[in-house]
């Protein structure tokens, strides 16, 4: 069964923070960590995986940090989540013969297509825009 881990969720949020950067400068890890209220150690693990997937690049030193390798509209939520989670297969069964014996292969294939089509249709830019729209709302209790 598909379940997006906190690593996948934080990877999307990390990419969103990096997408906010309008120039080509690097965002320090401490700034990302502070903005997301994440430990630097946990964030480092996420950024290493995103870097290995070719989604971000890092630089060490005083002006170091991380930045996106492409513009935000060129990323999809699907590629970011797959970098962290692997295949987004909702079946939970990787053996196609086992799925066929369940008698509902068409349902699972449709479900798989729906999930993957959706996450591949949402760009990082769209996620950032929605976040900007919702920023500024204050709730008082």
MOMO-V164695 format. One record per pair of residues at least 24 apart in sequence whose C-alpha atoms are under 10 Angstrom apart, sorted by sequence separation. I is the first residue (numbers start at 1). J is the second residue. D is the distance in Angstrom with one decimal. If there is no record, write none. Layout:
((I:J:D) (I:J:D))
//
This chain:
((55:79:8.8) (88:112:7.8) (89:113:9.1) (55:80:7.7) (90:115:8.0) (10:36:8.2) (53:79:9.1) (89:115:8.5) (90:116:9.5) (53:80:8.7) (88:115:7.9) (89:116:8.3) (10:38:8.8) (55:83:8.6) (88:116:7.0) (14:43:8.3) (29:58:9.6) (53:82:9.3) (54:83:9.1) (87:116:9.5) (28:58:9.4) (50:80:7.6) (53:83:5.9) (26:57:8.7) (27:58:9.1) (28:59:9.3) (50:81:9.7) (52:83:8.6) (53:84:8.8) (88:119:9.5) (10:42:9.7) (11:43:8.6) (14:46:8.5) (15:47:9.3) (26:58:7.5) (27:59:9.6) (28:60:9.5) (50:82:10.0) (51:83:9.4) (10:43:8.2) (14:47:8.2) (26:59:7.5) (28:61:9.8) (32:65:9.3) (50:83:6.4) (11:45:10.0) (26:60:9.7) (28:62:9.0) (31:65:9.1) (32:66:9.3) (49:83:7.0) (50:84:7.4) (7:42:8.7) (11:46:6.3) (15:50:8.9) (28:63:7.7) (29:64:8.5) (30:65:8.6) (49:84:6.8) (7:43:8.9) (10:46:7.8) (11:47:7.7) (14:50:9.6) (27:63:8.5) (28:64:6.2) (29:65:5.6) (10:47:10.0) (26:63:7.0) (27:64:7.2) (28:65:4.0) (29:66:7.0) (46:83:9.6) (47:84:10.0) (78:115:9.2) (79:116:9.9) (82:119:9.9) (7:45:9.0) (8:46:8.5) (11:49:9.2) (18:56:8.8) (25:63:8.3) (26:64:5.9) (27:65:4.8) (28:66:6.5) (46:84:7.8) (78:116:6.9) (81:119:8.5) (7:46:6.7) (11:50:7.7) (25:64:8.6) (26:65:4.8) (27:66:5.2) (28:67:9.1) (77:116:9.7) (78:117:8.5) (80:119:9.4) (81:120:9.9) (15:55:8.8) (25:65:8.5) (26:66:4.9) (27:67:6.2) (78:118:8.1) (79:119:8.2) (80:120:9.6) (15:56:8.4) (25:66:8.3) (26:67:5.1) (27:68:9.6) (77:118:8.8) (78:119:4.5) (79:120:7.2) (7:49:10.0) (24:66:10.0) (25:67:7.0) (26:68:8.6) (76:118:9.7) (77:119:5.2) (78:120:4.7) (24:67:7.3) (25:68:9.6) (76:119:6.9) (77:120:6.1) (78:121:8.0) (80:123:9.9) (23:67:9.5) (24:68:8.4) (76:120:5.4) (77:121:7.8) (78:122:7.8) (79:123:9.6) (80:124:8.9) (24:69:9.4) (75:120:8.9) (76:121:6.8) (77:122:5.8) (78:123:8.6) (21:67:8.0) (75:121:9.8) (76:122:5.6) (77:123:5.9) (78:124:9.7) (21:68:8.9) (75:122:8.5) (76:123:4.2) (77:124:6.2) (18:66:7.5) (19:67:8.0) (75:123:5.5) (76:124:5.7) (77:125:9.8) (18:67:5.7) (19:68:6.9) (22:71:9.6) (73:122:9.1) (74:123:6.9) (75:124:5.5) (76:125:8.6) (77:126:9.6) (17:67:9.4) (18:68:6.3) (73:123:5.5) (74:124:7.5) (75:125:7.8) (76:126:9.2) (77:127:8.4) (15:66:9.9) (17:68:9.9) (19:70:9.4) (21:72:10.0) (72:123:7.1) (73:124:5.8) (74:125:8.1) (75:126:9.9) (76:127:9.4) (14:66:10.0) (15:67:8.6) (16:68:9.7) (19:71:7.6) (20:72:8.8) (72:124:5.2) (73:125:4.8) (15:68:7.5) (19:72:5.7) (71:124:8.9) (72:125:4.8) (73:126:7.5) (18:72:8.9) (19:73:9.3) (71:125:8.3) (72:126:8.5) (73:127:9.7) (72:127:9.3) (73:128:9.7) (16:72:8.3) (72:128:8.4) (15:72:8.5) (15:75:9.4) (15:77:9.6) (12:76:9.8) (12:77:7.1) (15:80:8.2) (11:77:9.7) (12:78:9.8) (12:80:6.6) (8:77:9.8) (11:80:7.0) (12:81:7.3) (11:81:7.4) (9:80:9.5) (10:81:9.8) (8:80:7.7) (9:81:7.8) (11:83:8.9) (12:84:9.6) (8:81:5.4) (11:84:7.4) (7:81:8.9) (8:82:8.2) (10:84:9.7) (8:83:8.3) (9:84:9.1) (5:81:9.3) (8:84:5.4) (4:81:7.8) (7:84:6.7) (8:85:6.4) (4:82:9.8) (6:84:9.8) (7:85:8.1) (8:86:9.9) (5:84:8.6) (4:84:9.0) (5:85:7.4) (4:85:7.0) (3:85:8.8) (2:85:9.4) (4:88:8.6) (2:87:9.0) (3:88:8.4) (2:88:6.2) (3:89:9.5) (1:88:8.9) (2:89:6.2) (3:90:8.2) (1:89:7.2) (2:90:4.5) (1:90:4.7) (2:91:7.3) (3:92:9.8) (1:91:5.4) (2:92:6.9) (1:92:4.3) (1:93:8.0) (19:124:7.6) (20:125:9.3) (19:125:7.5) (16:124:6.8) (19:127:9.8) (20:128:7.5) (15:124:7.6) (16:125:8.2) (19:128:7.3) (20:129:9.8) (2:112:9.6) (15:125:10.0) (16:126:9.9) (13:124:9.7) (16:127:7.3) (17:128:8.5) (12:124:8.1) (15:127:9.8) (16:128:5.9) (20:132:9.6) (2:115:9.5) (15:128:9.3) (16:129:9.7) (13:127:9.2) (12:127:8.8) (13:128:9.3) (16:131:8.8))
//
